[in-house]
Structure formats: structure tokens, C-alpha cells
Amino acid sequence: MNSHDATGSPPPARWSPREYEAASAFQSPPWAPAFDRHSWASVRNVLDAGCGSGRLLPALLERVPQGQIWAVDNDPAMLEEARHKLKQLAGGERVHLAHCDLLALPNRVLRGEGDLPRPESIDRILSNSVFHFISSKLDLYKGLHLLLKAGGRLTARLHGEGSLRKVHAAAYRAARDLGLQEVLHQSWAELSIPAAEDTREQLKACGYRQVQVWEEPTPAELPDREAYLKFAGALFLRPFRLTVTPQQWEAFEAEFAAQSYALQGGWIADIVRQYIEAVR
């Protein structure tokens, strides 16, 4: 994506926190039952890996009433929204927000930079709907392994194999008809949805024990065309929307909606969730 559009103005932010939260509200709640499969009683230090706008922070503050929470994200707008939320939360002073790419986190921790945890200091790492944006999963898991104490636990939820397959197919059909397929493909370059078996083997290769990886289909039907297009435009199609002109996006929306409905017979997000549990 270019750093400026045709008018010379900088492009909109990669993510819009308010738009993201409104468009994703129909999905499963940010706090997953999988996050409570193990007791929090002995947990004192937690890392929210890719905290976004801080949707996990209220639940984390409740579950770790005496501990410290490190929340890192690579999007300044999302972190600013998280900072705003913390002002309204009891115990918010126990949360340390840091602007950091997850792949750069280990090196910054080893250098002792910023308000970041120390190596081997974290009891539990949680992540919600982030890891599918990171192509180098092996580097990611190695880096997080460095932060965990012996016996520390990694728990994550991300998109799994086959997630949004029909939604993506509809988008490609619409882009092809408008001559925008290459632009769409480039905007999806960062999206990396793994197979469960690949995730399992990568975690083991990085030294994790008691590795469990499972998937759950969680399709969601949106109420109408408008809600469906808001969901798509704010979430997985936002990079594409920021790349094309308003006229191109308007034409794409119309064709994408038609293709989506024809493929699925409704306004359906065919989501598959992958869950990770592993111990250092």
C-alpha cells in the first residue's frame, strides 16, 4: 500500500478501533471459554499478545486481581483505544501497554527496552484473533516461549483452516469481474491461516509441552446486507478497501454482496476457530 493516496493525504489507519468493534460484535465474545480451562489462582504475570483495543483487559483484571498485565500491539490507534478503556477500569494501573510487533518483542525484551516483561517472567500468555495475521508462526512461537516461565501456559484463539473460505471466494469472484484480483491478493498477503496439524508440530518444534490444538466451526449469520458489508469492510477486507478508490470499492461492494449471497444463500460468515494450548 502506498503511504499517500492520489490527493497527497496519508491513508487511514490500518485498523479503526470503533469500526472494528462494531463490525465484530456479532462474533463469539472476546473472552473464550478455552481461556478458563485452567485455574488462574497462581497466575501473577500475564501477557495479552496483540491486545488490540483492549477487549480482554476487563476479564484479565478480574482474574488476576493482584498481578501485572502486559498488553502489546503493533497498531497505535488500537492502543490508544485500549488506553482510553483502562481509565474506566478498576485496577487499570496494573496494565502496561506497549507499542510492539510480536515478532520484534523477544529482542526488545532481551535488550530491556520500554515497559515490557522480563524473559521467563510470564505465567500465562493469551491471544485473541491475532496469530492468523502473522506469517512466521515458528518465529512467533519461539519468541513467546522465551517470555514464559517454566510451566507457563500459552492459550490462543485464531482463525483455523477453512475459515471464511466462501467469503473469500466471493471476494475473489467480485475482484476478478472488476479487474482488481491482484490488488485484493496483495492486500491479503499478511493473512496466514494454518492447519491444526501444522500449528501442533510448530509448537512442539519450539519446545512446548502438553500441546493441544483443536478447531470449532462457528458460522455466524448476519441480519442483513448492510451488516454483512460492514463486517467485511471493517475486518478482513479493510486493507483492500483502503487501497482502492471509493468508486472501485462501491462497485466491489455491490458485486461482492451478490456473489456472497449466491454462494451461501444468506449473509453468512463461515468462521472456523482454531484454539491453542501449550506449556513451556
N, C-alpha and C positions, 0 to 999 in steps of 0.2 A: 504494500500500500504506500502511496506517495505521502510525504509529510505535509503537503498542502494540496488543496483542491484547485480547480480551474480559476477560482477567484483570488487565489493567493492566501486564503484563510487557512489556518490549521484545521485538521479534520476533527470531528467529535471524538470524545474519549472512547477508548476500546470498549469499555462497559459503562452503562448508565445504571447506577445502583437502584434508583427508584423504578426505572423501566424493567430492570431485571427482576426485582422482587414482585412487581405486579404481574409480570408475564409468567413467572414460575410458581405463582401461588397455588395453581391447580394441582401441581405435582405432590408427591409424598412429602410430608413435613420435613424440615431440615434436620431434625433430630430423629435418627433411625433407631428402632428397637435393637438393632445389632450393636449400637454404641453402649447398651446397658447389659450386654450378655455376661459381663464380668463385673465384680464389685469395684466400687470407687473408694472403698473405705481407706485403703493405704495410699491412694494417689495424692501426690502433693504438687507435682510439676507437670503441666500439660502443654502440648504444642498443637495449636489449630493450624494445620498446614494448608494454606490457601483459604484464609478466613473470609475473603470477600467482604461483604457489608456487615459481617459480624452476626450472622443468623444463629450460629451455635453458641455464642458467648453467654446469653442468659442461662441456658441449660448448664453450661460448664461452670459458671459461677455458683450455681446451686449445688452441683455435685462435688465441687472442690472448695468448700467454704473456708478452708484455712490455707489453701495453696496459691501458687502462682500460675498464670496462664500466659503463654507467649502466642501471639497471633500474627502470622506473617502473610503478606500478599504482595503481588507484583503490580497491582493497579492502584495508583494514588487516589482515584475517585472512590473506589470501594473502601479503602482505608479511612478516608475522610468520613464516609457514612458510618463506618464502624466506630470511629472516634465520637461521632455525634450520639450514637446509641449508648455508648459507655457512660456518658454524662448523666443518663437517666437510669442507670443500673446501680443498685447497691453493690458495693464491692468492686466497682469498676476500676479503682486504683490498682487492683491486683492484676490487671491485664496489661501486658506490654505489647504494644503494636509496633510492627517493623515493616518497612517497605523493602521487600527482598524477593528475588526469584528463588523458587525452591531448589533449583539446580545449583544456584550460587550459595545457598545457605551454609553447607558444610565448610567451605573455605572461609567464609566470613566468620563463622563460629570459631574456627581454629585460630583466626587472627585476632579474636576477641573484639570484633567490631560491634558498635552500636548496642542497642538494648536487645541482645539475643542470648539464648541459653548457652550454657557451657556444654562441651562434649560429655556424653554419658550422664546427663543430668535429668533426662525426661522420663517420667513414669509411663506416660501414655501420649501417643500421637493420634489425633483424629483428623480426618479429612472428608469433606462432603462435596461431591460433584466437581472435583478439580483434576484428578490424576489423568483423565482422558484428554486433557489439554497438553500433556507433557509427553513428547515423543520418546525421549530417552528414559524409559522406565527403569532400566538397570541402574543408571546413574542416580535416579531419584531414590530408589530403594536403598542403595549403598549409602547415600548421604543421610537419610533418615535413620539408618541403622547406627550411624556414628553418634547420633544425639540420644538414643535410648540408653537407659541404664540396663544392666544385666537383668533379665526378667521383665523389662519394659515391653509394652504392647503397642502395636500399630493396628488401628482399625480404620477402614476407609470404605466409602461408597462412591462408585463411579458408574459411568455408562459401560455396559457389557456388550459382548459380541452380538451383533444383530440389532442393537438399539437404534431406533429411528431409521431403519433400513428403508421402509416405504416412504417415509417423509423425505429422505434423501433422494430416493428415486424420482419422486415428484418434482423436487427442486432441479435435478439434472435434466429432466424432460423439459421443464419450463425454460431453463437456461439454454438448452440446445435449440429450442424453437426460436429463441431471440438472439442466437449467436453469442451467448455470454458464458458458454460452458467452461472455457479456460479461466475466466475471471472467477467463476464460482469455485472451480477446483483449487485455485491458488489460495482463496480465502479460507478453504478448509484444510490447508496443509498442516496446521497445528493440531488438528483433531486426530487422536490416536486411540482407537477403541480396541482393547486387547481381548483375546480369547482367554477364558478362565485358566486353561492349562498353561498358557504362556505366562500368565501372572504367577501362577503357583511355582513354576520352575525358576522364574526370575527371582522370586523372594528366597527360595531355597539357595540359589546360587550366591545370594548376598549374605548368607549366614543366618537367616531367620529360622526359627524352630516353630513347631506346632502350627504350621501353615494351613490355613483353611481359606478356600476361595469358592464362592458359590454365586449363582445368578438367579434372579427372580424377574420374570416378565411383569411389568407394572404399566400396562397400557392405560392411557387416560383419554377420555372423550371430552373435548371442549364444547362449550354450549353453542357456539355459532361461528360463522366465518370470520367475523371481526376478532373474536378472542383467539382463534387459531392463527391468524396472521400476526397478531400482536406477540403471541408466543414465539413464532418462528422468527419474526423480525428483531425481537429483543434478545433472543438467545442464540441458537446455532447459526442463524443467517445474518446476525448483526455485522460481522466483518465484511460480508458481501454487500450488504446494504450501504455501508459507509464507503465502499469502493466505487459503486456505480452512480450514475446521475439520478436525480429524483424521477426523471421521466422513465429511465430504464427500470428503476425499482417499481414504479407504478405498473408498468407493463408486466414485469416479472410477477408481481403480487397476483395480478388477475389470472395469469396462466398457471402459476403455482397452485393457487386455490382450486382451480378447475382440475388440474392433474391429481392433486391430493384427494379430492372428493371422489374422483373416478377410480382411483386405486383402492381406496379403503371404504367407500360408501358412507363416509361420515368425517367429522373433524377430529381425527384420532392421532394422538402422539404414541407411536408404538415403541414405548420405552422398555428397555431391559436394564435392570440394575445389577451391577457386579459388586459383591462385598468381599473385603479382605480382612482377615485376622491373622496376625503373626506375632511371635515373641522373639525378642533378642536373646 
